[in-house]
Amino acid sequence: MIEDPIDPVEPVDAGGDSRVQQLLAAVMTVSSDLELEVVLDRITQTAVELVDCKYAALGVLGQDYHDRLADSKESSLVEFVTTGISDGQREEIGRPPHGEGILGLLVSDPRPIRLDDLAKHPASVGFPANHPPMRSFLGVPVRVRGRVFGNLYLTQKAEGSFTKADEDLVITLATAAGVAIDNARLYGDARRAEERERARAEISRALLADEDSSEVLALVAKWARRISHADVAAIGFEDRYGTQIIEIADGSRTIGPLGAPLPLPEPSLLIPLGHRSPSAALCVANAPSGRRFDRQVIGQLKAFADQAVIALELAEARHDAERIGIFEDRDRIARDLHDSVIQRIFAAGLALEAVSRQIPDEQVNAKIHSISDDLDLTIRDIRSTIYSLQTLQRDGSIGLRARVIGLTDELSAILGFSVKVRIDGLIDAGIPADAQDDLIAVVRESLTNIAKHADATRAEIVVENDGVQICIYVHDDGCGVASDPGPAADQ
């Protein structure tokens, strides 16, 4: 909206008590609801009935109105509410007007305009294809608290042209409409604030309940659509070629099939999910004839997305801590098996061999050797179990972050010291399983080479995801490693 002094409203000379009664009824109608969309619809419907015309529209200016004026290619109108044009006609016409031509006169200079013939005005730019013919015109600004909210456009007066009495009636209606819009906006702001709180609470409950990440992201998409009043919301992740791929979708319209590239229809809004890892993005979109997203909606949605990402990152950190605890238990069990169980079985086998040498009975010796072979097989099975405990599962249930941490813990015994790990960005989502295996292979080969050749006492693994690529940096204080870290590094 823009600052503009309120022009004094002239006394209504409506031509009789009947039109005054109509005006009073119209004021009551537009003020009888608190839903902004309903209020805007009633304003246009009431205006048509009040001055007996065929078409009415209310063009809503965006919060970023001044910025849009600086670039004539940008839209000044973020919403265009109509009466008299069917849904089918609206679809055939296509993109709603952005404030050019006659409509732009009220955008740049918000004062009432009354014309007998639109086509004869020098600012006229004609109509798009499939648009119904229109001749007479009346335009009046709608102000809310002294600032222009939008403009009310009326066309096709039933009997000739609009009169001064019509203009005065519509100006008075616009004044009442401004009050109704203000009330509806205050109600809408309070309701959206409540929705954001409900969204945060529901997402937090889902995270605390340890629900699957896809279910949590589905909640993010659902609430993002509600908060922005969009037709559809989707969450996409960049593939290795930099293309956003749809993984989650919510809404009454289809933005595209899951697994397909994420489109950016007009109008739409794309917000990165996270500052350090913008490979995931949230997209909300409306129908081509629907409301455009202004700065207020962008700010509200961005704040919600930032809070959702923080919650997701905190949950990921909590899960990592739990996984590290699991890895520590695995290591403890493996050490116990190796240091205690295997040694006892091995000692029992040696004792049996010593006993067999003291017993001349061949049948007894054969039985003792059979038991000794079984003990050797048991030792091999236990060693296989130890290896499985020390090797991270690659079943997708363990994220890349935890796999890296677990691998460094596993190789610390070979290195003789603990490896420092630093991870920047979200690395547990949007990375294909084969790429994760390649990254783990690079880390394993690098640390193994340090253990074999570097004679190091300190090492650090840094994993960075900037949304475009994942980089792994391996630092140590040794004398160098092999120049070829292995074939997996090339991938």
Summary of the structure (lengths in Angstrom):
residues: 491
radius of gyration: 35.5
end to end distance: 53.1
largest distance: 132.3
contacts: 1535
relative contact order: 0.07
helix: 51%
strand: 18%
